[in-house]
Amino acid sequence: MNNFIIKMNKWKTIMALFLMAFAIIFDWSWFWAIFICLGLVHVIRSEEIHFVESVTKKETPTLYWIMVAIWSLLAMYSISNDFNLLFDISQK
């Protein structure tokens, strides 16, 4: 019975999963920009990024910063794309 109870100390993860489902259902492009930015904050604070495998700043700093740069570009692209969508809608 205890295995089926969701631990409330993981509420952020549970909330993110529900929001991801809503983002897919309602086609919220702005959510992905926020999601990527929050992930970047965590990656920079923890000095570890998980993609295909775990990459740490201490172990492989060049690869770590390349990955952070790529995710930063993706975040900026998502944000700019979302602003362009908002701008296009307001022009109509």
C-alpha positions in Angstrom: 0.0 0.0 0.0 2.8 2.4 0.8 4.3 1.9 -2.6 1.2 3.4 -4.3 1.2 6.6 -2.2 2.9 9.5 -4.0 5.4 11.3 -1.9 4.5 14.9 -1.5 8.1 16.0 -1.5 8.1 15.5 -5.2 5.2 17.9 -5.8 7.2 20.0 -8.4 7.7 16.9 -10.5 4.1 15.9 -10.3 3.0 19.5 -11.1 5.3 19.6 -14.1 3.9 16.3 -15.5 0.4 17.6 -15.3 1.4 20.9 -16.9 3.2 19.1 -19.7 0.0 17.1 -20.4 -2.0 20.4 -20.5 0.6 22.0 -22.7 0.3 19.2 -25.2 -3.5 19.1 -25.1 -4.0 22.9 -25.3 -1.0 23.6 -27.5 0.7 26.0 -25.1 3.9 27.0 -26.8 4.8 29.4 -24.1 5.0 26.6 -21.6 8.0 25.0 -23.3 10.0 28.2 -23.2 9.4 28.5 -19.4 10.1 24.7 -19.0 13.4 25.0 -20.8 14.4 28.1 -18.8 13.6 26.4 -15.5 15.6 23.4 -16.6 18.6 25.6 -17.4 18.5 27.3 -14.0 18.6 23.8 -12.4 21.4 22.7 -14.7 23.6 25.7 -13.9 22.9 25.4 -10.2 23.6 21.7 -10.0 26.5 21.8 -12.5 25.2 18.6 -14.0 23.1 18.1 -17.1 21.2 14.9 -18.1 20.6 14.3 -21.8 21.6 10.9 -23.1 23.9 10.4 -20.1 24.9 12.5 -17.2 27.5 15.3 -18.0 29.1 17.2 -15.2 30.9 20.5 -15.2 33.7 19.0 -13.1 34.2 15.9 -15.3 33.8 17.4 -18.8 33.5 21.2 -18.6 33.7 21.8 -22.4 30.9 19.4 -23.2 28.9 20.7 -20.2 29.1 24.4 -21.5 28.4 23.4 -25.1 25.2 21.6 -23.9 24.3 24.6 -21.7 24.8 26.9 -24.7 22.7 24.8 -27.0 19.9 24.6 -24.4 20.2 28.4 -23.9 19.8 28.9 -27.7 16.7 26.6 -27.7 15.3 28.6 -24.8 15.8 31.9 -26.6 14.4 30.5 -29.8 11.3 29.2 -27.9 10.8 32.6 -26.2 11.3 34.6 -29.4 9.0 32.2 -31.3 6.3 32.6 -28.6 6.6 36.5 -28.8 6.4 36.4 -32.5 3.2 34.3 -32.3 1.7 36.8 -29.8 2.8 39.7 -32.0 1.3 38.1 -35.1 -2.0 37.5 -33.3 -2.2 41.1 -32.1 -1.6 42.4 -35.7 -4.7 40.6 -37.0 
